[in-house]
Amino acid sequence: MTHLENTFATPKLTTAQAQTLIATAKRITGVAVSVDKISFLELRVGRRLRELNCRDFDSYLETLRGPGGEVEARYLAEALTTHTTSFFREKLHYDWLANEGLPALLENGAGRDHKLTVWSAACSLGSEMWTAAIVLDQFARNLPGGMSWDVAGTDVSRQILRRAAAAVFSEDQISGLPDALRREYLMHSRGTPRIYRIVPELRSRARLCWANLVDLDRRLSITADVVFLRNVLIYFQPEDQLRAVEGVVSRLRTGGYLMTGHSESLSELPGNLRQIAASIYQKV
Ligand SMILES: C[S@@+](CC[C@H](N)C(=O)[O-])C[C@H]1O[C@@H](n2cnc3c(N)ncnc32)[C@H](O)[C@@H]1O
């Protein structure tokens, strides 16, 4: 083996070590990685080992158990979460919102009697939240008298929240955004590769904060009319899925809507939630 290979080789992970890593990450985020995903764990946690100069997984586990272990557990949880997202992902939800959800909410006073709020509850880079903001802006401009609205984004990953707050995207990351909307809602850099940023008019309507869906803090001050809870429940065990849904629904106004990912139908529904379309629910 060459010196370089030796330096970068990832140590092997045993099933027992994997179980401890998985349990630690699950305690922090609820994200339940399957124990057969050894190579995924080796890859993701292996990067962290190199950053810390840990020679093997046992010494990393000692770091997790030692002083500062709680802080390290958060890095571990970051390493095991997946942040894939895009503008207009699962577009049917946005079409439904513009054509049916928003008119019905408005009819019941949202946007007039109180500010209409859309919450992206596992917002990752913010693409979902900004897409909702674009849909709201387009909807509001056609209303005589306009409407009062804002958007909120929360995530358990502090790293991704910092990036979401910057509202900066690469060409690849905005591939789902049609040209006309790019011209209207993005500023871009002069050089190549181009870097894009959400315009201040939308940024001023957004707030981002940390929240753990499986253990929502009572102090989280969001009351939403629409919640996007998409592509995150799949990572949770059934009991954590229900806890996350109940927590989110308790911050949803009666009559408001909850969207889950298209592949995340809820097997167990809280009593105050009824399904009105595929992966769309209403609080009653
Ligand atoms: C695959 S992304 C989905 C992003 C977006 N909702 C979408 O559908 O495009 C999943 C996000 O969930 C976040 N996440 C994982 N566990 C979480 C938890 N317990 N509480 C809040 N967010 C969590 C991750 O950090 C990640 O950004």
The ligand as an SDF file (V2000), in Angstrom:
LIG
                    3D

 27 29  0  0  0  0  0  0  0  0999 V2000
  -34.0070   14.8610    2.1340 C   0  0  0  0  0  0  0  0  0  0  0  0
  -34.0660   16.4320    2.9120 S   0  0  0  0  0  0  0  0  0  0  0  0
  -35.6930   16.9670    2.4430 C   0  0  0  0  0  0  0  0  0  0  0  0
  -35.7360   18.4510    2.1390 C   0  0  0  0  0  0  0  0  0  0  0  0
  -37.0890   18.9850    1.6640 C   0  0  0  0  0  0  0  0  0  0  0  0
  -38.1220   18.7960    2.6650 N   0  0  0  0  0  0  0  0  0  0  0  0
  -37.5000   18.3640    0.3590 C   0  0  0  0  0  0  0  0  0  0  0  0
  -38.4100   17.5260    0.3440 O   0  0  0  0  0  0  0  0  0  0  0  0
  -36.8960   18.6940   -0.6750 O   0  0  0  0  0  0  0  0  0  0  0  0
  -34.2820   15.9360    4.6130 C   0  0  0  0  0  0  0  0  0  0  0  0
  -33.9630   17.0310    5.6180 C   0  0  0  0  0  0  0  0  0  0  0  0
  -34.4880   16.6290    6.8800 O   0  0  0  0  0  0  0  0  0  0  0  0
  -33.6280   17.0910    7.8890 C   0  0  0  0  0  0  0  0  0  0  0  0
  -33.8890   16.3260    9.1120 N   0  0  0  0  0  0  0  0  0  0  0  0
  -33.5110   15.0610    9.4270 C   0  0  0  0  0  0  0  0  0  0  0  0
  -33.9170   14.7300   10.6600 N   0  0  0  0  0  0  0  0  0  0  0  0
  -34.5840   15.8000   11.1350 C   0  0  0  0  0  0  0  0  0  0  0  0
  -35.2170   16.0810   12.3760 C   0  0  0  0  0  0  0  0  0  0  0  0
  -35.2660   15.1800   13.3470 N   0  0  0  0  0  0  0  0  0  0  0  0
  -35.7750   17.2970   12.5460 N   0  0  0  0  0  0  0  0  0  0  0  0
  -35.7260   18.2290   11.5590 C   0  0  0  0  0  0  0  0  0  0  0  0
  -35.1310   18.0290   10.3710 N   0  0  0  0  0  0  0  0  0  0  0  0
  -34.5700   16.8230   10.1610 C   0  0  0  0  0  0  0  0  0  0  0  0
  -32.2540   16.8710    7.2930 C   0  0  0  0  0  0  0  0  0  0  0  0
  -31.2630   17.6430    7.9630 O   0  0  0  0  0  0  0  0  0  0  0  0
  -32.4740   17.2600    5.8400 C   0  0  0  0  0  0  0  0  0  0  0  0
  -32.1390   18.6000    5.6040 O   0  0  0  0  0  0  0  0  0  0  0  0
  1  2  1  0
  2  3  1  0
  2 10  1  0
  3  4  1  0
  4  5  1  0
  5  6  1  0
  5  7  1  0
  7  8  2  0
  7  9  1  0
 10 11  1  0
 11 12  1  0
 11 26  1  0
 12 13  1  0
 13 14  1  0
 13 24  1  0
 14 15  1  0
 14 23  1  0
 15 16  2  0
 16 17  1  0
 17 18  1  0
 17 23  2  0
 18 19  1  0
 18 20  2  0
 20 21  1  0
 21 22  2  0
 22 23  1  0
 24 25  1  0
 24 26  1  0
 26 27  1  0
M  CHG  2   2   1   9  -1
M  END
$$$$
